[in-house]
Amino acid sequence: MFKYIKYNLSICMFICSVFTLNAQGNANAKQLMDRWIQIIQSRGISAKFTIKSFEGKNLISQEISGDIVMKGNQLYFDTEELSLWFNGTTQWVYFKETHEVNITTPTADELAQTNPMIAISGYSSKFTLQLINQADVHHYTIKMTPKNENFEELIVKFNKKDNMLQSIKLQGKTPTTHEIIVTNYQQDASIHTKMFIFDASKFEGVILNDLR
């Protein structure tokens, strides 16, 4: 079960990396991505997401849904299995099945594994962008090609009507594909710093593992 939860954590953190990716390539595609980086850094967003993992073309092997809030280098997300808070310094991961919280002060290397928002600048030279499917009247579609990664490409779609990020598809070098569908955006929400700090008083009997 821990392996399953750890997998969910890595997939959820992948969302954060996609939301904050910077890259080189087509100017229009880069402008769309940069717009989202700016929103997260300055105003913040909250949203709902669903991640579907496919083995082969049609078989769904796993589905994860949850909520995410991000502002600057701070984040919170919640799924059925776990919740995570990061206030820019301290990280709390609450495992719901065991009712335990791991508290850490991640190093830069550790953040690269669990919180790509902090180390995302390293991606700026690893992706090229291309605006594709320009005949699509409903979406802007961006193909993100990594130069040296263990997956083949990211396909990112924005809604042309409101420029909202709609979906992300990660095609691995294996038959596994992950698709992220994003809904219920809120921008300029009143995102308080308390949102990114774990409050033990709300979790009676929780076991705190202070690993700092």
Biotite code that builds the C-alpha atoms (Angstrom):
import biotite.structure as struc

atoms = struc.array([
    struc.Atom([0.000, 0.000, 0.000], chain_id="A", res_id=1, res_name="MET", atom_name="CA", element="C"),
    struc.Atom([2.850, 2.408, 0.797], chain_id="A", res_id=2, res_name="PHE", atom_name="CA", element="C"),
    struc.Atom([4.214, 1.858, -2.708], chain_id="A", res_id=3, res_name="LYS", atom_name="CA", element="C"),
    struc.Atom([0.775, 2.727, -4.113], chain_id="A", res_id=4, res_name="TYR", atom_name="CA", element="C"),
    struc.Atom([0.582, 5.916, -2.022], chain_id="A", res_id=5, res_name="ILE", atom_name="CA", element="C"),
    struc.Atom([4.115, 6.875, -2.999], chain_id="A", res_id=6, res_name="LYS", atom_name="CA", element="C"),
    struc.Atom([3.133, 6.425, -6.650], chain_id="A", res_id=7, res_name="TYR", atom_name="CA", element="C"),
    struc.Atom([0.151, 8.718, -6.161], chain_id="A", res_id=8, res_name="ASN", atom_name="CA", element="C"),
    struc.Atom([2.404, 11.321, -4.563], chain_id="A", res_id=9, res_name="LEU", atom_name="CA", element="C"),
    struc.Atom([4.814, 11.260, -7.477], chain_id="A", res_id=10, res_name="SER", atom_name="CA", element="C"),
    struc.Atom([1.978, 11.615, -9.993], chain_id="A", res_id=11, res_name="ILE", atom_name="CA", element="C"),
    struc.Atom([0.405, 14.490, -8.070], chain_id="A", res_id=12, res_name="CYS", atom_name="CA", element="C"),
    struc.Atom([3.728, 16.287, -7.900], chain_id="A", res_id=13, res_name="MET", atom_name="CA", element="C"),
    struc.Atom([4.000, 15.842, -11.636], chain_id="A", res_id=14, res_name="PHE", atom_name="CA", element="C"),
    struc.Atom([1.000, 18.169, -11.858], chain_id="A", res_id=15, res_name="ILE", atom_name="CA", element="C"),
    struc.Atom([2.937, 20.861, -10.034], chain_id="A", res_id=16, res_name="CYS", atom_name="CA", element="C"),
    struc.Atom([5.852, 20.530, -12.403], chain_id="A", res_id=17, res_name="SER", atom_name="CA", element="C"),
    struc.Atom([3.587, 20.881, -15.422], chain_id="A", res_id=18, res_name="VAL", atom_name="CA", element="C"),
    struc.Atom([1.843, 23.941, -13.996], chain_id="A", res_id=19, res_name="PHE", atom_name="CA", element="C"),
    struc.Atom([5.179, 25.676, -13.481], chain_id="A", res_id=20, res_name="THR", atom_name="CA", element="C"),
    struc.Atom([7.240, 24.495, -16.442], chain_id="A", res_id=21, res_name="LEU", atom_name="CA", element="C"),
    struc.Atom([9.314, 26.999, -18.344], chain_id="A", res_id=22, res_name="ASN", atom_name="CA", element="C"),
    struc.Atom([10.709, 26.052, -21.730], chain_id="A", res_id=23, res_name="ALA", atom_name="CA", element="C"),
    struc.Atom([12.221, 27.168, -24.998], chain_id="A", res_id=24, res_name="GLN", atom_name="CA", element="C"),
    struc.Atom([10.542, 27.117, -28.376], chain_id="A", res_id=25, res_name="GLY", atom_name="CA", element="C"),
    struc.Atom([7.643, 28.582, -30.336], chain_id="A", res_id=26, res_name="ASN", atom_name="CA", element="C"),
    struc.Atom([6.946, 32.130, -29.126], chain_id="A", res_id=27, res_name="ALA", atom_name="CA", element="C"),
    struc.Atom([3.138, 31.807, -29.012], chain_id="A", res_id=28, res_name="ASN", atom_name="CA", element="C"),
    struc.Atom([3.334, 28.486, -27.187], chain_id="A", res_id=29, res_name="ALA", atom_name="CA", element="C"),
    struc.Atom([5.814, 29.910, -24.719], chain_id="A", res_id=30, res_name="LYS", atom_name="CA", element="C"),
    struc.Atom([3.567, 32.915, -24.073], chain_id="A", res_id=31, res_name="GLN", atom_name="CA", element="C"),
    struc.Atom([0.708, 30.610, -23.096], chain_id="A", res_id=32, res_name="LEU", atom_name="CA", element="C"),
    struc.Atom([2.904, 28.691, -20.684], chain_id="A", res_id=33, res_name="MET", atom_name="CA", element="C"),
    struc.Atom([4.520, 31.831, -19.275], chain_id="A", res_id=34, res_name="ASP", atom_name="CA", element="C"),
    struc.Atom([1.087, 33.275, -18.570], chain_id="A", res_id=35, res_name="ARG", atom_name="CA", element="C"),
    struc.Atom([0.355, 30.380, -16.234], chain_id="A", res_id=36, res_name="TRP", atom_name="CA", element="C"),
    struc.Atom([3.698, 30.651, -14.518], chain_id="A", res_id=37, res_name="ILE", atom_name="CA", element="C"),
    struc.Atom([2.985, 34.330, -13.840], chain_id="A", res_id=38, res_name="GLN", atom_name="CA", element="C"),
    struc.Atom([-0.484, 33.607, -12.446], chain_id="A", res_id=39, res_name="ILE", atom_name="CA", element="C"),
    struc.Atom([0.851, 31.005, -10.040], chain_id="A", res_id=40, res_name="ILE", atom_name="CA", element="C"),
    struc.Atom([3.779, 33.125, -8.930], chain_id="A", res_id=41, res_name="GLN", atom_name="CA", element="C"),
    struc.Atom([1.840, 36.340, -8.356], chain_id="A", res_id=42, res_name="SER", atom_name="CA", element="C"),
    struc.Atom([-1.828, 35.546, -7.767], chain_id="A", res_id=43, res_name="ARG", atom_name="CA", element="C"),
    struc.Atom([-2.114, 31.817, -7.239], chain_id="A", res_id=44, res_name="GLY", atom_name="CA", element="C"),
    struc.Atom([-4.769, 29.353, -8.342], chain_id="A", res_id=45, res_name="ILE", atom_name="CA", element="C"),
    struc.Atom([-6.978, 26.618, -6.988], chain_id="A", res_id=46, res_name="SER", atom_name="CA", element="C"),
    struc.Atom([-8.379, 23.826, -9.129], chain_id="A", res_id=47, res_name="ALA", atom_name="CA", element="C"),
    struc.Atom([-9.699, 20.301, -9.252], chain_id="A", res_id=48, res_name="LYS", atom_name="CA", element="C"),
    struc.Atom([-7.926, 17.589, -11.194], chain_id="A", res_id=49, res_name="PHE", atom_name="CA", element="C"),
    struc.Atom([-8.387, 14.028, -12.373], chain_id="A", res_id=50, res_name="THR", atom_name="CA", element="C"),
    struc.Atom([-5.461, 11.881, -13.482], chain_id="A", res_id=51, res_name="ILE", atom_name="CA", element="C"),
    struc.Atom([-6.142, 8.851, -15.643], chain_id="A", res_id=52, res_name="LYS", atom_name="CA", element="C"),
    struc.Atom([-3.373, 6.338, -16.255], chain_id="A", res_id=53, res_name="SER", atom_name="CA", element="C"),
    struc.Atom([-3.653, 4.171, -19.347], chain_id="A", res_id=54, res_name="PHE", atom_name="CA", element="C"),
    struc.Atom([-1.887, 0.901, -20.099], chain_id="A", res_id=55, res_name="GLU", atom_name="CA", element="C"),
    struc.Atom([-1.976, 0.613, -23.848], chain_id="A", res_id=56, res_name="GLY", atom_name="CA", element="C"),
    struc.Atom([-4.511, 2.600, -25.860], chain_id="A", res_id=57, res_name="LYS", atom_name="CA", element="C"),
    struc.Atom([-7.774, 2.209, -23.996], chain_id="A", res_id=58, res_name="ASN", atom_name="CA", element="C"),
    struc.Atom([-7.416, 0.395, -20.671], chain_id="A", res_id=59, res_name="LEU", atom_name="CA", element="C"),
    struc.Atom([-7.540, 2.688, -17.623], chain_id="A", res_id=60, res_name="ILE", atom_name="CA", element="C"),
    struc.Atom([-5.296, 1.171, -14.966], chain_id="A", res_id=61, res_name="SER", atom_name="CA", element="C"),
    struc.Atom([-5.705, 3.882, -12.332], chain_id="A", res_id=62, res_name="GLN", atom_name="CA", element="C"),
    struc.Atom([-7.645, 7.083, -11.702], chain_id="A", res_id=63, res_name="GLU", atom_name="CA", element="C"),
    struc.Atom([-6.850, 9.752, -9.099], chain_id="A", res_id=64, res_name="ILE", atom_name="CA", element="C"),
    struc.Atom([-8.883, 12.870, -8.318], chain_id="A", res_id=65, res_name="SER", atom_name="CA", element="C"),
    struc.Atom([-8.181, 15.742, -5.993], chain_id="A", res_id=66, res_name="GLY", atom_name="CA", element="C"),
    struc.Atom([-7.774, 19.441, -5.290], chain_id="A", res_id=67, res_name="ASP", atom_name="CA", element="C"),
    struc.Atom([-4.702, 21.641, -5.641], chain_id="A", res_id=68, res_name="ILE", atom_name="CA", element="C"),
    struc.Atom([-3.833, 25.176, -4.527], chain_id="A", res_id=69, res_name="VAL", atom_name="CA", element="C"),
    struc.Atom([-0.615, 26.937, -5.551], chain_id="A", res_id=70, res_name="MET", atom_name="CA", element="C"),
    struc.Atom([0.880, 30.359, -5.028], chain_id="A", res_id=71, res_name="LYS", atom_name="CA", element="C"),
    struc.Atom([4.524, 31.202, -5.582], chain_id="A", res_id=72, res_name="GLY", atom_name="CA", element="C"),
    struc.Atom([6.577, 28.283, -4.293], chain_id="A", res_id=73, res_name="ASN", atom_name="CA", element="C"),
    struc.Atom([3.851, 27.228, -1.852], chain_id="A", res_id=74, res_name="GLN", atom_name="CA", element="C"),
    struc.Atom([1.379, 24.467, -2.503], chain_id="A", res_id=75, res_name="LEU", atom_name="CA", element="C"),
    struc.Atom([-1.350, 22.290, -1.070], chain_id="A", res_id=76, res_name="TYR", atom_name="CA", element="C"),
    struc.Atom([-3.000, 19.296, -2.625], chain_id="A", res_id=77, res_name="PHE", atom_name="CA", element="C"),
    struc.Atom([-5.412, 16.665, -1.431], chain_id="A", res_id=78, res_name="ASP", atom_name="CA", element="C"),
    struc.Atom([-6.356, 13.247, -2.800], chain_id="A", res_id=79, res_name="THR", atom_name="CA", element="C"),
    struc.Atom([-8.166, 10.236, -1.378], chain_id="A", res_id=80, res_name="GLU", atom_name="CA", element="C"),
    struc.Atom([-4.915, 8.724, -0.110], chain_id="A", res_id=81, res_name="GLU", atom_name="CA", element="C"),
    struc.Atom([-2.880, 11.719, 1.069], chain_id="A", res_id=82, res_name="LEU", atom_name="CA", element="C"),
    struc.Atom([-2.605, 15.459, 1.581], chain_id="A", res_id=83, res_name="SER", atom_name="CA", element="C"),
    struc.Atom([0.485, 17.644, 1.224], chain_id="A", res_id=84, res_name="LEU", atom_name="CA", element="C"),
    struc.Atom([1.304, 21.123, 2.503], chain_id="A", res_id=85, res_name="TRP", atom_name="CA", element="C"),
    struc.Atom([4.434, 23.108, 1.635], chain_id="A", res_id=86, res_name="PHE", atom_name="CA", element="C"),
    struc.Atom([4.967, 26.672, 2.872], chain_id="A", res_id=87, res_name="ASN", atom_name="CA", element="C"),
    struc.Atom([8.214, 27.308, 1.039], chain_id="A", res_id=88, res_name="GLY", atom_name="CA", element="C"),
    struc.Atom([10.355, 25.844, 3.825], chain_id="A", res_id=89, res_name="THR", atom_name="CA", element="C"),
    struc.Atom([8.597, 22.993, 5.618], chain_id="A", res_id=90, res_name="THR", atom_name="CA", element="C"),
    struc.Atom([6.706, 20.129, 3.999], chain_id="A", res_id=91, res_name="GLN", atom_name="CA", element="C"),
    struc.Atom([3.999, 18.028, 5.654], chain_id="A", res_id=92, res_name="TRP", atom_name="CA", element="C"),
    struc.Atom([2.681, 14.838, 4.035], chain_id="A", res_id=93, res_name="VAL", atom_name="CA", element="C"),
    struc.Atom([-0.392, 13.302, 5.681], chain_id="A", res_id=94, res_name="TYR", atom_name="CA", element="C"),
    struc.Atom([-1.010, 9.628, 4.919], chain_id="A", res_id=95, res_name="PHE", atom_name="CA", element="C"),
    struc.Atom([-4.704, 9.082, 5.526], chain_id="A", res_id=96, res_name="LYS", atom_name="CA", element="C"),
    struc.Atom([-4.659, 5.309, 5.921], chain_id="A", res_id=97, res_name="GLU", atom_name="CA", element="C"),
    struc.Atom([-2.053, 5.322, 8.696], chain_id="A", res_id=98, res_name="THR", atom_name="CA", element="C"),
    struc.Atom([-3.073, 8.712, 10.159], chain_id="A", res_id=99, res_name="HIS", atom_name="CA", element="C"),
    struc.Atom([0.564, 9.825, 10.127], chain_id="A", res_id=100, res_name="GLU", atom_name="CA", element="C"),
    struc.Atom([2.271, 13.025, 9.042], chain_id="A", res_id=101, res_name="VAL", atom_name="CA", element="C"),
    struc.Atom([5.874, 13.179, 7.888], chain_id="A", res_id=102, res_name="ASN", atom_name="CA", element="C"),
    struc.Atom([7.416, 16.603, 8.539], chain_id="A", res_id=103, res_name="ILE", atom_name="CA", element="C"),
    struc.Atom([10.539, 17.529, 6.601], chain_id="A", res_id=104, res_name="THR", atom_name="CA", element="C"),
    struc.Atom([12.597, 20.524, 5.573], chain_id="A", res_id=105, res_name="THR", atom_name="CA", element="C"),
    struc.Atom([13.492, 19.350, 2.092], chain_id="A", res_id=106, res_name="PRO", atom_name="CA", element="C"),
    struc.Atom([16.872, 20.021, 0.555], chain_id="A", res_id=107, res_name="THR", atom_name="CA", element="C"),
    struc.Atom([17.083, 21.228, -3.026], chain_id="A", res_id=108, res_name="ALA", atom_name="CA", element="C"),
    struc.Atom([17.715, 17.660, -4.193], chain_id="A", res_id=109, res_name="ASP", atom_name="CA", element="C"),
    struc.Atom([14.777, 16.309, -2.197], chain_id="A", res_id=110, res_name="GLU", atom_name="CA", element="C"),
    struc.Atom([12.500, 19.023, -3.537], chain_id="A", res_id=111, res_name="LEU", atom_name="CA", element="C"),
    struc.Atom([13.434, 17.996, -7.052], chain_id="A", res_id=112, res_name="ALA", atom_name="CA", element="C"),
    struc.Atom([11.905, 14.597, -6.240], chain_id="A", res_id=113, res_name="GLN", atom_name="CA", element="C"),
    struc.Atom([8.837, 15.662, -4.255], chain_id="A", res_id=114, res_name="THR", atom_name="CA", element="C"),
    struc.Atom([8.181, 19.298, -5.144], chain_id="A", res_id=115, res_name="ASN", atom_name="CA", element="C"),
    struc.Atom([9.276, 20.207, -8.668], chain_id="A", res_id=116, res_name="PRO", atom_name="CA", element="C"),
    struc.Atom([8.012, 23.781, -8.188], chain_id="A", res_id=117, res_name="MET", atom_name="CA", element="C"),
    struc.Atom([11.209, 24.623, -6.346], chain_id="A", res_id=118, res_name="ILE", atom_name="CA", element="C"),
    struc.Atom([13.636, 23.090, -8.798], chain_id="A", res_id=119, res_name="ALA", atom_name="CA", element="C"),
    struc.Atom([11.677, 23.870, -11.931], chain_id="A", res_id=120, res_name="ILE", atom_name="CA", element="C"),
    struc.Atom([14.217, 26.323, -13.291], chain_id="A", res_id=121, res_name="SER", atom_name="CA", element="C"),
    struc.Atom([16.335, 23.328, -14.212], chain_id="A", res_id=122, res_name="GLY", atom_name="CA", element="C"),
    struc.Atom([13.737, 22.377, -16.794], chain_id="A", res_id=123, res_name="TYR", atom_name="CA", element="C"),
    struc.Atom([14.093, 25.570, -18.802], chain_id="A", res_id=124, res_name="SER", atom_name="CA", element="C"),
    struc.Atom([16.744, 24.097, -21.076], chain_id="A", res_id=125, res_name="SER", atom_name="CA", element="C"),
    struc.Atom([15.225, 20.625, -21.284], chain_id="A", res_id=126, res_name="LYS", atom_name="CA", element="C"),
    struc.Atom([12.041, 21.232, -23.282], chain_id="A", res_id=127, res_name="PHE", atom_name="CA", element="C"),
    struc.Atom([11.172, 22.657, -26.669], chain_id="A", res_id=128, res_name="THR", atom_name="CA", element="C"),
    struc.Atom([7.648, 23.877, -27.427], chain_id="A", res_id=129, res_name="LEU", atom_name="CA", element="C"),
    struc.Atom([5.612, 23.623, -30.599], chain_id="A", res_id=130, res_name="GLN", atom_name="CA", element="C"),
    struc.Atom([2.093, 24.898, -31.233], chain_id="A", res_id=131, res_name="LEU", atom_name="CA", element="C"),
    struc.Atom([0.275, 22.098, -33.091], chain_id="A", res_id=132, res_name="ILE", atom_name="CA", element="C"),
    struc.Atom([-3.232, 21.333, -34.394], chain_id="A", res_id=133, res_name="ASN", atom_name="CA", element="C"),
    struc.Atom([-3.765, 25.011, -35.170], chain_id="A", res_id=134, res_name="GLN", atom_name="CA", element="C"),
    struc.Atom([-6.929, 24.227, -37.127], chain_id="A", res_id=135, res_name="ALA", atom_name="CA", element="C"),
    struc.Atom([-8.633, 23.224, -33.857], chain_id="A", res_id=136, res_name="ASP", atom_name="CA", element="C"),
    struc.Atom([-11.173, 25.986, -33.183], chain_id="A", res_id=137, res_name="VAL", atom_name="CA", element="C"),
    struc.Atom([-11.610, 25.045, -29.522], chain_id="A", res_id=138, res_name="HIS", atom_name="CA", element="C"),
    struc.Atom([-8.088, 24.512, -28.199], chain_id="A", res_id=139, res_name="HIS", atom_name="CA", element="C"),
    struc.Atom([-4.530, 25.723, -28.289], chain_id="A", res_id=140, res_name="TYR", atom_name="CA", element="C"),
    struc.Atom([-2.435, 22.561, -28.277], chain_id="A", res_id=141, res_name="THR", atom_name="CA", element="C"),
    struc.Atom([1.227, 22.642, -27.284], chain_id="A", res_id=142, res_name="ILE", atom_name="CA", element="C"),
    struc.Atom([3.631, 19.783, -27.829], chain_id="A", res_id=143, res_name="LYS", atom_name="CA", element="C"),
    struc.Atom([6.438, 19.798, -25.270], chain_id="A", res_id=144, res_name="MET", atom_name="CA", element="C"),
    struc.Atom([9.384, 17.635, -26.251], chain_id="A", res_id=145, res_name="THR", atom_name="CA", element="C"),
    struc.Atom([12.003, 16.803, -23.601], chain_id="A", res_id=146, res_name="PRO", atom_name="CA", element="C"),
    struc.Atom([15.615, 16.582, -24.648], chain_id="A", res_id=147, res_name="LYS", atom_name="CA", element="C"),
    struc.Atom([16.790, 14.037, -22.082], chain_id="A", res_id=148, res_name="ASN", atom_name="CA", element="C"),
    struc.Atom([13.908, 12.640, -20.040], chain_id="A", res_id=149, res_name="GLU", atom_name="CA", element="C"),
    struc.Atom([12.325, 9.253, -19.460], chain_id="A", res_id=150, res_name="ASN", atom_name="CA", element="C"),
    struc.Atom([9.172, 10.163, -21.385], chain_id="A", res_id=151, res_name="PHE", atom_name="CA", element="C"),
    struc.Atom([8.577, 11.097, -24.993], chain_id="A", res_id=152, res_name="GLU", atom_name="CA", element="C"),
    struc.Atom([6.350, 14.155, -24.919], chain_id="A", res_id=153, res_name="GLU", atom_name="CA", element="C"),
    struc.Atom([3.750, 16.266, -23.144], chain_id="A", res_id=154, res_name="LEU", atom_name="CA", element="C"),
    struc.Atom([0.629, 17.447, -24.953], chain_id="A", res_id=155, res_name="ILE", atom_name="CA", element="C"),
    struc.Atom([-0.885, 20.474, -23.208], chain_id="A", res_id=156, res_name="VAL", atom_name="CA", element="C"),
    struc.Atom([-4.272, 21.930, -24.168], chain_id="A", res_id=157, res_name="LYS", atom_name="CA", element="C"),
    struc.Atom([-5.657, 25.384, -23.383], chain_id="A", res_id=158, res_name="PHE", atom_name="CA", element="C"),
    struc.Atom([-9.263, 26.392, -23.994], chain_id="A", res_id=159, res_name="ASN", atom_name="CA", element="C"),
    struc.Atom([-9.330, 29.126, -26.666], chain_id="A", res_id=160, res_name="LYS", atom_name="CA", element="C"),
    struc.Atom([-12.419, 30.736, -25.176], chain_id="A", res_id=161, res_name="LYS", atom_name="CA", element="C"),
    struc.Atom([-10.863, 31.647, -21.828], chain_id="A", res_id=162, res_name="ASP", atom_name="CA", element="C"),
    struc.Atom([-7.217, 30.517, -22.184], chain_id="A", res_id=163, res_name="ASN", atom_name="CA", element="C"),
    struc.Atom([-7.678, 28.119, -19.270], chain_id="A", res_id=164, res_name="MET", atom_name="CA", element="C"),
    struc.Atom([-5.486, 25.040, -19.071], chain_id="A", res_id=165, res_name="LEU", atom_name="CA", element="C"),
    struc.Atom([-7.746, 22.098, -19.872], chain_id="A", res_id=166, res_name="GLN", atom_name="CA", element="C"),
    struc.Atom([-5.660, 18.939, -20.067], chain_id="A", res_id=167, res_name="SER", atom_name="CA", element="C"),
    struc.Atom([-2.162, 17.512, -20.072], chain_id="A", res_id=168, res_name="ILE", atom_name="CA", element="C"),
    struc.Atom([-1.123, 14.181, -21.540], chain_id="A", res_id=169, res_name="LYS", atom_name="CA", element="C"),
    struc.Atom([2.180, 12.552, -20.656], chain_id="A", res_id=170, res_name="LEU", atom_name="CA", element="C"),
    struc.Atom([3.351, 9.898, -23.110], chain_id="A", res_id=171, res_name="GLN", atom_name="CA", element="C"),
    struc.Atom([6.023, 7.687, -21.614], chain_id="A", res_id=172, res_name="GLY", atom_name="CA", element="C"),
    struc.Atom([8.550, 5.567, -23.413], chain_id="A", res_id=173, res_name="LYS", atom_name="CA", element="C"),
    struc.Atom([6.616, 2.592, -22.050], chain_id="A", res_id=174, res_name="THR", atom_name="CA", element="C"),
    struc.Atom([2.973, 1.884, -23.049], chain_id="A", res_id=175, res_name="PRO", atom_name="CA", element="C"),
    struc.Atom([1.814, 3.871, -20.000], chain_id="A", res_id=176, res_name="THR", atom_name="CA", element="C"),
    struc.Atom([0.147, 7.246, -20.639], chain_id="A", res_id=177, res_name="THR", atom_name="CA", element="C"),
    struc.Atom([-1.060, 9.713, -17.991], chain_id="A", res_id=178, res_name="HIS", atom_name="CA", element="C"),
    struc.Atom([-3.802, 12.225, -18.775], chain_id="A", res_id=179, res_name="GLU", atom_name="CA", element="C"),
    struc.Atom([-4.575, 15.104, -16.418], chain_id="A", res_id=180, res_name="ILE", atom_name="CA", element="C"),
    struc.Atom([-7.900, 16.909, -16.742], chain_id="A", res_id=181, res_name="ILE", atom_name="CA", element="C"),
    struc.Atom([-8.155, 20.237, -14.899], chain_id="A", res_id=182, res_name="VAL", atom_name="CA", element="C"),
    struc.Atom([-11.446, 21.922, -13.945], chain_id="A", res_id=183, res_name="THR", atom_name="CA", element="C"),
    struc.Atom([-12.993, 24.443, -11.547], chain_id="A", res_id=184, res_name="ASN", atom_name="CA", element="C"),
    struc.Atom([-10.266, 27.064, -11.738], chain_id="A", res_id=185, res_name="TYR", atom_name="CA", element="C"),
    struc.Atom([-10.283, 29.974, -9.370], chain_id="A", res_id=186, res_name="GLN", atom_name="CA", element="C"),
    struc.Atom([-7.855, 32.836, -9.959], chain_id="A", res_id=187, res_name="GLN", atom_name="CA", element="C"),
    struc.Atom([-7.306, 35.793, -7.660], chain_id="A", res_id=188, res_name="ASP", atom_name="CA", element="C"),
    struc.Atom([-8.782, 33.712, -4.882], chain_id="A", res_id=189, res_name="ALA", atom_name="CA", element="C"),
    struc.Atom([-8.106, 34.804, -1.307], chain_id="A", res_id=190, res_name="SER", atom_name="CA", element="C"),
    struc.Atom([-5.322, 32.308, -0.749], chain_id="A", res_id=191, res_name="ILE", atom_name="CA", element="C"),
    struc.Atom([-4.017, 32.748, 2.796], chain_id="A", res_id=192, res_name="HIS", atom_name="CA", element="C"),
    struc.Atom([-0.593, 31.512, 3.853], chain_id="A", res_id=193, res_name="THR", atom_name="CA", element="C"),
    struc.Atom([-2.314, 29.253, 6.414], chain_id="A", res_id=194, res_name="LYS", atom_name="CA", element="C"),
    struc.Atom([-3.510, 27.155, 3.481], chain_id="A", res_id=195, res_name="MET", atom_name="CA", element="C"),
    struc.Atom([0.048, 25.858, 3.072], chain_id="A", res_id=196, res_name="PHE", atom_name="CA", element="C"),
    struc.Atom([0.693, 24.923, 6.730], chain_id="A", res_id=197, res_name="ILE", atom_name="CA", element="C"),
    struc.Atom([-0.471, 21.693, 8.374], chain_id="A", res_id=198, res_name="PHE", atom_name="CA", element="C"),
    struc.Atom([-2.731, 22.336, 11.389], chain_id="A", res_id=199, res_name="ASP", atom_name="CA", element="C"),
    struc.Atom([-2.446, 19.363, 13.753], chain_id="A", res_id=200, res_name="ALA", atom_name="CA", element="C"),
    struc.Atom([-5.407, 20.602, 15.832], chain_id="A", res_id=201, res_name="SER", atom_name="CA", element="C"),
    struc.Atom([-7.715, 19.583, 12.978], chain_id="A", res_id=202, res_name="LYS", atom_name="CA", element="C"),
    struc.Atom([-6.465, 15.968, 13.011], chain_id="A", res_id=203, res_name="PHE", atom_name="CA", element="C"),
    struc.Atom([-7.182, 14.440, 16.407], chain_id="A", res_id=204, res_name="GLU", atom_name="CA", element="C"),
    struc.Atom([-4.792, 11.636, 17.323], chain_id="A", res_id=205, res_name="GLY", atom_name="CA", element="C"),
    struc.Atom([-2.534, 12.175, 14.326], chain_id="A", res_id=206, res_name="VAL", atom_name="CA", element="C"),
    struc.Atom([0.988, 10.731, 14.597], chain_id="A", res_id=207, res_name="ILE", atom_name="CA", element="C"),
    struc.Atom([3.657, 13.332, 13.848], chain_id="A", res_id=208, res_name="LEU", atom_name="CA", element="C"),
    struc.Atom([6.953, 12.062, 12.468], chain_id="A", res_id=209, res_name="ASN", atom_name="CA", element="C"),
    struc.Atom([9.323, 15.029, 12.662], chain_id="A", res_id=210, res_name="ASP", atom_name="CA", element="C"),
    struc.Atom([12.125, 14.129, 10.262], chain_id="A", res_id=211, res_name="LEU", atom_name="CA", element="C"),
    struc.Atom([13.765, 17.554, 10.214], chain_id="A", res_id=212, res_name="ARG", atom_name="CA", element="C"),
])
